[in-house]
Structures are given as structure tokens and as C-alpha cells.
Amino acid sequence: MLSNIRIVLVQTFHPGNIGQTARAMKTMGLTDLVLVNPRCFPDDEATRLAAGAEDVIDAARVAETLSDAVGDCVQVVGASARLRSMPLPHYDEPDEMARDVVEKAITDPVALVFGRERFGLTNDEIGHCSHQVSIPANPDYGILNLSQAVQVLAYEVFRAWRRRPGSGFIPQRPAHDRPPTHEQLHHFHSHLSRVMQASGFLTQPHAHTEKQLQALFARAQPSRKELSLLRGLLSALEPKDAGEN
């Protein structure tokens, strides 16, 4: 699905913005970059500022016209900081745009189009789009540079994609932050119960107290590393001749 979402830059002046755009795209899983009449490309500055997204730069295509760049797309969204006179459907919120784009990208290519650094897209170029989108910003200073605008809309697209059922997206987390298994929790609570009784905190089995402690740790949701730390503490407090799980 994400491979069907194309980023199109029209007449980019600074090659560094192409590199920064590639970096913004790759962080959000986008790889299809098309450049319409860039002033200078290929360029070492673009590659340098890609900073790890050189594969996106290497795969970028150059088109002579915007029509050539989006001809196979079923939806073309022009990013514009100001409203034009064109009677196009307009997304006031980027997340609304992202949901529609992701839905259409299931089967067909779609494009997000960005204009020049200084004055964006012309009315004629907006006329090649099917929709417009604006990024809400401070009305007194609503200026985003090119790669920032790409990053904001790419993020919204990525968020809409990962929230779809079946996206398969799994947030990355360190191994030690993984939640403990049911068996690990069972051993911890057995260990805690044993230490409480051996210490004299519980002089007899007290199911209510143990259930309250189980509820407390369920709310705390300790990681495997944290549970291991707690068990180490219990082991240090436990009488040396006590049995172990």
C-alpha cells in the first residue's frame, strides 16, 4: 500500500531539499519520489542530506511535466499553504486526507504534490490535482519549508496506514521492555507470597492481600527486566534455606 503513495516535487530549486525530502519519506515508509524539472539533479548535496535514505534518491524519477508525473494516479493531492481559486475538494485537516489516500492506495497509485520552495504550486499546476490539502499552522507565521511539509503529510499517511486493520505494523521496542509471560508472572507472585510468609508479613494464607498485590502489579505492567529486578530483590530478602521456583 505505501509503495503506491508517490511524493512529487515540482521544480525544486535547492538539491538539499530533495535529500531532506527523501529522508522524511523513508522514515515514514514511503519510497516513490518523482521530481518535475528539478534545477539540479542528480547532485551530491541531495545525496549527502538524504542521510541514510540514498536508496530513495537513487530510485527517484525525473519527469518533464506534472502531467507526466501523475498520469497513472487515481488521486492527486496538491499541498498548498494558501487557498486557490480552483473549485477543488479541499482537506482542512491532513489526517482526513491521509485516510482517503491510504484507502485508494490499496489498489492504485496516488500522489502528494509539493511546489517550489518560494511560492508553491501555480494555479495551472493545482489544475492537475484532484484535491488540495493545507497544513494548519500559526496564522501569523505559517511557513514550513519543503521537507517539513513533506514530513508532516508523510507522517499522517503513515499513521493512517498503521492504524488500518491488518497493517501488520508492530511498534519497535527493546527486548527488555517486552511484557512478561503468564508463567513468569505466576512465578513472581508465588515468590512474593513465599517471601511475605517467611518474613512474617503474612502469618497465614491471606487470599485478599495477595489478590490486591496481584491487581497492583497488573496495573503497573512491569516489563520482563523490571520483573527480574523485583525477583532479585525478593531473593535477597528471602531466607537462604527457602525453596525456589
C-alpha positions as CSV (number, residue, x, y, z in Angstrom):
1,M,0.0,0.0,0.0
2,L,2.7,2.5,1.0
3,S,4.6,1.8,-2.3
4,N,1.5,3.2,-4.1
5,I,1.9,6.6,-2.4
6,R,4.0,8.9,-4.5
7,I,5.7,12.1,-3.5
8,V,6.0,14.6,-6.3
9,L,8.3,17.7,-6.1
10,V,7.8,20.4,-8.7
11,Q,10.8,22.4,-9.8
12,T,12.8,22.1,-6.6
13,F,15.5,24.8,-6.5
14,H,17.8,23.5,-3.8
15,P,19.0,20.0,-4.2
16,G,19.5,19.7,-0.5
17,N,15.7,19.8,-0.1
18,I,15.4,16.7,-2.3
19,G,17.8,14.9,0.0
20,Q,15.8,16.0,3.1
21,T,12.6,15.0,1.4
22,A,14.0,11.5,0.8
23,R,14.9,11.3,4.4
24,A,11.4,12.4,5.5
25,M,9.8,9.9,3.2
26,K,11.9,6.9,4.3
27,T,11.2,7.5,8.0
28,M,7.5,7.1,7.1
29,G,7.9,4.1,4.8
30,L,7.5,5.9,1.5
31,T,9.8,5.2,-1.4
32,D,8.3,6.6,-4.6
33,L,9.8,10.0,-5.4
34,V,9.2,11.8,-8.6
35,L,10.9,15.2,-9.5
36,V,9.4,17.5,-12.0
37,N,12.1,19.6,-13.7
38,P,14.4,20.0,-10.7
39,R,17.0,22.7,-11.1
40,C,19.9,20.4,-10.3
41,F,19.6,16.6,-10.0
42,P,21.4,14.3,-9.5
43,D,23.5,16.3,-7.1
44,D,26.0,15.4,-4.3
45,E,24.1,17.8,-1.9
46,A,20.9,15.8,-2.3
47,T,22.7,12.5,-1.6
48,R,24.5,14.0,1.4
49,L,21.4,15.3,3.1
50,A,19.5,12.1,2.4
51,A,21.5,10.8,5.4
52,G,20.7,7.1,5.0
53,A,17.9,7.5,2.5
54,E,20.2,7.3,-0.5
55,D,18.1,4.4,-1.9
56,V,15.2,6.8,-2.2
57,I,17.4,9.3,-4.1
58,D,18.8,6.6,-6.3
59,A,15.3,5.4,-7.3
60,A,13.9,8.8,-7.8
61,R,12.5,9.5,-11.3
62,V,12.6,12.8,-13.2
63,A,9.6,13.9,-15.2
64,E,9.3,16.8,-17.7
65,T,5.8,17.8,-16.7
66,L,3.5,17.4,-13.7
67,S,1.1,15.6,-16.0
68,D,3.7,13.0,-16.8
69,A,4.5,12.6,-13.1
70,V,0.9,11.9,-12.0
71,G,-0.7,10.5,-15.2
72,D,-1.2,7.0,-13.7
73,C,-2.6,8.2,-10.3
74,V,-6.2,7.9,-9.3
75,Q,-5.9,10.7,-6.8
76,V,-3.6,13.7,-6.9
77,V,-3.4,15.9,-3.8
78,G,-1.8,19.3,-4.1
79,A,-0.2,20.7,-0.9
80,S,-0.8,24.4,-0.7
81,A,-0.4,27.0,2.1
82,R,-3.0,29.3,0.6
83,L,-6.3,28.6,-1.0
84,R,-6.6,29.0,-4.7
85,S,-9.5,29.9,-6.9
86,M,-9.7,26.4,-8.3
87,P,-13.0,24.7,-7.2
88,L,-11.3,21.6,-5.9
89,P,-12.3,19.5,-2.9
90,H,-10.1,20.7,0.0
91,Y,-8.9,18.9,3.1
92,D,-8.8,21.2,6.0
93,E,-7.0,18.5,8.1
94,P,-4.1,16.4,6.9
95,D,-5.4,13.3,8.7
96,E,-8.7,13.4,6.7
97,M,-6.6,13.5,3.5
98,A,-4.4,10.6,4.7
99,R,-7.3,8.3,5.4
100,D,-8.6,8.8,1.9
101,V,-5.2,8.5,0.2
102,V,-4.4,5.3,2.1
103,E,-7.8,3.8,1.1
104,K,-7.2,4.5,-2.6
105,A,-3.6,3.3,-2.5
106,I,-4.7,-0.2,-1.7
107,T,-5.2,-0.8,-5.4
108,D,-3.9,2.2,-7.3
109,P,-1.1,4.9,-7.2
110,V,-1.9,8.2,-5.6
111,A,0.3,11.3,-5.4
112,L,1.0,14.1,-3.0
113,V,2.3,17.1,-4.9
114,F,4.5,19.8,-3.5
115,G,5.5,23.0,-5.3
116,R,8.6,25.3,-5.3
117,E,10.3,26.4,-2.1
118,R,9.4,30.1,-2.6
119,F,5.9,30.2,-4.0
120,G,4.5,26.7,-4.1
121,L,2.3,25.4,-6.9
122,T,0.9,27.6,-9.7
123,N,-2.8,27.7,-10.5
124,D,-2.1,25.7,-13.6
125,E,-0.4,23.0,-11.5
126,I,-3.2,22.9,-9.0
127,G,-5.4,22.3,-12.0
128,H,-3.7,19.0,-12.5
129,C,-4.7,17.9,-9.0
130,S,-8.0,16.3,-7.9
131,H,-7.8,17.6,-4.3
132,Q,-6.0,20.2,-2.2
133,V,-4.7,20.0,1.4
134,S,-3.3,22.6,3.8
135,I,-1.3,22.1,6.9
136,P,-2.9,24.0,9.8
137,A,-0.3,26.3,11.3
138,N,0.2,29.6,13.2
139,P,-1.7,32.2,11.1
140,D,0.9,34.8,11.9
141,Y,3.8,32.6,10.7
142,G,2.5,29.5,8.9
143,I,5.7,28.9,6.9
144,L,7.1,25.4,6.6
145,N,10.0,24.6,4.4
146,L,9.6,21.9,1.7
147,S,10.9,18.9,3.6
148,Q,8.9,19.9,6.7
149,A,5.7,19.9,4.7
150,V,6.6,16.5,3.2
151,Q,7.3,15.2,6.7
152,V,4.0,16.3,8.2
153,L,1.9,14.8,5.4
154,A,4.0,11.7,5.2
155,Y,3.6,11.1,8.9
156,E,-0.2,11.5,8.6
157,V,-0.2,8.9,5.8
158,F,1.9,6.5,7.7
159,R,-0.3,6.9,10.8
160,A,-3.4,6.3,8.8
161,W,-1.8,3.2,7.3
162,R,-0.6,1.6,10.5
163,R,-4.0,2.1,12.2
164,R,-5.7,0.1,9.5
165,P,-6.7,-3.5,10.5
166,G,-4.2,-5.9,9.1
167,S,-1.4,-3.4,8.5
168,G,0.9,-5.6,10.4
169,F,2.7,-2.7,12.0
170,I,4.5,-3.6,15.2
171,P,6.0,-0.8,17.3
172,Q,9.7,-1.3,17.9
173,R,10.6,-1.7,21.5
174,P,13.8,-3.0,23.2
175,A,13.7,-6.7,24.1
176,H,13.9,-5.9,27.8
177,D,10.7,-3.8,27.6
178,R,8.7,-6.8,26.4
179,P,5.9,-7.8,28.8
180,P,6.4,-10.9,30.9
181,T,4.7,-14.1,30.1
182,H,1.9,-15.5,32.1
183,E,4.3,-18.2,33.5
184,Q,6.8,-15.5,34.5
185,L,4.1,-13.6,36.4
186,H,2.9,-16.7,38.1
187,H,6.4,-17.5,39.4
188,F,6.8,-13.9,40.6
189,H,3.6,-13.9,42.6
190,S,4.5,-17.3,44.0
191,H,7.9,-16.0,45.0
192,L,6.3,-12.9,46.5
193,S,3.9,-14.9,48.5
194,R,6.6,-17.2,49.8
195,V,8.8,-14.2,51.0
196,M,5.8,-12.5,52.7
197,Q,5.0,-15.6,54.7
198,A,8.7,-16.3,55.5
199,S,9.2,-12.7,56.7
200,G,6.2,-12.7,59.0
201,F,4.3,-10.2,56.9
202,L,1.6,-12.9,56.5
203,T,1.3,-15.2,59.4
204,Q,-1.3,-17.3,57.5
205,P,-2.5,-17.5,53.9
206,H,-4.4,-14.3,53.2
207,A,-6.0,-14.5,49.7
208,H,-7.4,-11.0,49.9
209,T,-4.0,-9.4,50.4
210,E,-2.4,-11.4,47.7
211,K,-5.1,-10.6,45.2
212,Q,-4.7,-6.9,46.0
213,L,-1.0,-7.2,45.3
214,Q,-1.7,-9.1,42.1
215,A,-4.0,-6.3,41.0
216,L,-1.4,-3.7,41.8
217,F,1.3,-5.3,39.6
218,A,-1.3,-5.9,36.9
219,R,-1.9,-2.1,36.8
220,A,1.8,-1.4,36.9
221,Q,2.5,-3.7,34.0
222,P,6.2,-4.3,34.8
223,S,8.5,-5.3,31.9
224,R,10.5,-8.5,31.9
225,K,13.5,-6.6,33.0
226,E,11.6,-4.9,35.9
227,L,10.1,-8.2,37.0
228,S,13.6,-9.8,37.0
229,L,14.7,-6.9,39.2
230,L,11.9,-7.5,41.6
231,R,12.6,-11.1,41.8
232,G,16.3,-10.3,42.6
233,L,15.1,-8.1,45.4
234,L,12.9,-10.9,46.8
235,S,15.7,-13.4,46.5
236,A,17.9,-11.1,48.6
237,L,15.3,-10.8,51.3
238,E,14.4,-14.5,51.3
239,P,15.8,-16.8,53.9
240,K,18.6,-18.8,52.4
241,D,17.0,-22.2,53.1
242,A,13.7,-21.3,51.5
243,G,12.7,-23.2,48.4
244,E,12.8,-21.6,44.9
245,N,10.6,-21.6,41.8
